Amino acid sequence: MYRTLEYLDGISGDDVGRLRAVGIRHTNQLLHRGSLEIDRQRLAKKTGISTDRLLEFVHQCTVLEVSGMDRWIPLMRRLGIVTMKDLRAQDVGELHAKLLEAIGLAGAPSLSDVQYWISQATALDIVEEPEPAVRRSVVD
């Protein structure tokens, strides 16, 4: 889904300006230009935005791609679901129960909606996570 960069949680006006200066105008472009670690490193050099911050924004862009979930994204964030990996790890019944508890029966997504979101999490998870730093002994 195409959204302006300002839609991202925690993005500053300065960040938006830096991304626009390199031709990134909406969340879909950021997702495709920042899904790989090497691309985030290049983007960080061009924009001055850290790779960790770019990764956070790219994860948000990925979540925006889940069909039918956009209305509940703020609630999902409060439940700690901010990445596709987080969504994929959810039990359908437990997540639906949490949503019902938070929203109430009227207006909450259906169980089939939640199942659909979780199924999309596998197909849409295109973000490459950074490699963990390898600790090396100074002395062998």
N, C-alpha and C positions, 0 to 999 in steps of 0.2 A: 504494500500500500504506500502511496506517495504522500508523505507528510513533510511539512517544513521542518527544518532542523530545530526550530524553537520548541517543537513538540516534545523533544527529548528531555527527560527528567535530569535536572542538574546542569544542563548546558548553559554556558554564559554567553552574553552578547559578543564577547571577545572571541570565544570559541567559534561561534557561528560566522563571524567575520573572517576568521582565518580559514575556515573550511570553504566558505564561498570564494575566497581569493584563489583557491586552487580548483575551482569549478564544481564543488560539491554543493548543490542547492537543496537537496531533499534527502530524506532518510534512506530511500532505496539506493540512491547513488552512494551514500556513505557505506551502506551494507556491502555493496559490490566492490567498492574501492578499499574496504578495510577488513574483508573476511579472512585474509591470510596474514600471518605474522609479518612476513617480509613486506607486504604492502602497508601494514600499520607502521612499520619502522620507517619506511620511505615517507609516508604521510606525516609522521611525527617530525621528521627532519624539515619538511616543507612548511609545516604549520606551527611548530613549536608546542604542540599539544602532546602530552606524554602518551606512550603506547598503552599504558594501563588505562588512561582516561578514554582513549580511542576505543579500546576493547570494551569498556563499559558501554559506550555509546553504540557500538556495533551490536552488542548483545540486545540492547533496547530495540534497535532497528529490526533485528531478527524476530523478536517477540511481536512487533507490529505486523509482521507478515502472517501471523496465525489468523486464519479467517474466522471472523465472528467473535474474537476475543477482545477487540479494542475497547469496548465499553467497560470491561472489567480489569483492564491493565493496572489502574491505580490500586485496586484491591489486591490483585495478584502480587504487586510489589510489596504491599504491607504483609502479605503472607510469606514473603521471602522468595518468591518465584520471579527471578529477573533474567534467567537465561533459558535456552532450549533444554539444556541439561537438567536444570531445576524442574522444568515442566515435565520432561520425559520421566523423571524419577518419581513423579507423583502417582499415588494409587487413586484411581478414578473415584471410587466411593468415598475415600477420605477427603479428597479435594472438594468434591461436590458437597459433602457434609459441612466443611469449613465455610464454603461459599454460602450455603443455606443459613448457617449460624450468623454470618456477618451481614447478610442482606435480608434474610427472611424469605419466606416461601414466595411471596409475590415479587416478581422482578428478577429472581435468581435464574441463572442459566440452568438448562435441563441437564440431566445426567448424560444424555447423548451428546449435548454440546461439549461437555467436559471431556468425554471420550474422544470426540473429534479433535479437540485441541491437543490432547496428548498424542494422538496418532500423527498429527501434523508436526509435532516436535521432532520426530525422527527425520522426516523428509526435509524439513526446512533448516535443520542444524548444519549450516555451512561454515560456521566460524571456527577457524583453526585456533586452538588454544596455544599459548606460548609454551615452549619446552621448559620443563623445570630446570633450574640451575643445577649443574653437576658440581658437587663438592669434590675437590681434588686435594689430596694430601700434599703438603709442601715438601714433606720428607717421606721418601719411600722406605 
